[in-house]
Amino acid sequence: MPLSEHEQRLLDQIEQALYAEDPKWANTVRISDPRSHYKRRLVKAVIGFVLGIVLLMVGVVINLIPLGVGGFVVMLAACLWGLSSWKRMNGFGDSGSAPASGAATPDKGARRGNRGSFMERMEERWRRRHDEH
């Protein structure tokens, strides 16, 4: 639905006020691409993975088992975080596709045959719980 002339003028005024108040933030928001967000998350995940390797190796070398286990946990968490970012960056983990499969099959028997991933089911349960309140 297109905006009326009055609404468009108000929107332009708000945009100009934002640029006047904080031009750096307004420019960042304007040129922001969601994929760049996921790329930054992917880079952070790689750094976390390398940090986990370092912690694991230090734990093994100085024979401190909890540090080695902690390094492994950091590696695992960074790997999962990076994988989810990579999937969303490439369009494999869109949240728009998860509710459609659950909404199309309201009865339990049909939904069991078409189960999504664990995270999709958890997100769907969270949405249903949040919508009930």
Solvent accessible surface area in square Angstrom, and as a share of the most:
residue,aa,sasa,rsa
1,M,229,1.02
2,P,125,0.78
3,L,93,0.47
4,S,58,0.37
5,E,141,0.63
6,H,108,0.48
7,E,84,0.37
8,Q,79,0.35
9,R,139,0.51
10,L,79,0.39
11,L,87,0.43
12,D,55,0.29
13,Q,108,0.48
14,I,100,0.51
15,E,65,0.29
16,Q,125,0.56
17,A,59,0.45
18,L,70,0.35
19,Y,64,0.24
20,A,87,0.68
21,E,146,0.65
22,D,62,0.32
23,P,80,0.50
24,K,166,0.70
25,W,127,0.44
26,A,8,0.06
27,N,74,0.38
28,T,78,0.45
29,V,78,0.45
30,R,166,0.61
31,I,128,0.65
32,S,67,0.43
33,D,55,0.28
34,P,93,0.58
35,R,140,0.51
36,S,39,0.25
37,H,83,0.37
38,Y,40,0.15
39,K,113,0.48
40,R,133,0.48
41,R,52,0.19
42,L,48,0.24
43,V,91,0.52
44,K,117,0.49
45,A,3,0.02
46,V,87,0.50
47,I,111,0.57
48,G,16,0.15
49,F,71,0.30
50,V,80,0.46
51,L,97,0.48
52,G,0,0.00
53,I,66,0.33
54,V,75,0.43
55,L,51,0.25
56,L,48,0.24
57,M,108,0.48
58,V,63,0.36
59,G,1,0.01
60,V,100,0.57
61,V,121,0.70
62,I,102,0.52
63,N,120,0.62
64,L,87,0.43
65,I,118,0.60
66,P,100,0.63
67,L,51,0.25
68,G,7,0.06
69,V,86,0.49
70,G,29,0.28
71,G,0,0.00
72,F,108,0.45
73,V,83,0.48
74,V,51,0.29
75,M,29,0.13
76,L,90,0.45
77,A,57,0.44
78,A,9,0.07
79,C,70,0.42
80,L,108,0.54
81,W,100,0.35
82,G,7,0.06
83,L,92,0.46
84,S,42,0.27
85,S,0,0.00
86,W,109,0.38
87,K,80,0.34
88,R,94,0.34
89,M,32,0.14
90,N,72,0.37
91,G,40,0.38
92,F,137,0.57
93,G,24,0.23
94,D,78,0.40
95,S,56,0.36
96,G,62,0.60
97,S,68,0.44
98,A,10,0.08
99,P,40,0.25
100,A,61,0.47
101,S,43,0.28
102,G,15,0.14
103,A,79,0.61
104,A,78,0.60
105,T,30,0.17
106,P,108,0.68
107,D,84,0.43
108,K,137,0.58
109,G,57,0.55
110,A,47,0.36
111,R,74,0.27
112,R,163,0.59
113,G,76,0.73
114,N,87,0.44
115,R,130,0.48
116,G,31,0.30
117,S,57,0.37
118,F,124,0.52
119,M,120,0.53
120,E,60,0.27
121,R,69,0.25
122,M,63,0.28
123,E,45,0.20
124,E,34,0.15
125,R,107,0.39
126,W,150,0.53
127,R,76,0.28
128,R,104,0.38
129,R,131,0.48
130,H,122,0.54
131,D,113,0.59
132,E,140,0.63
133,H,181,0.81
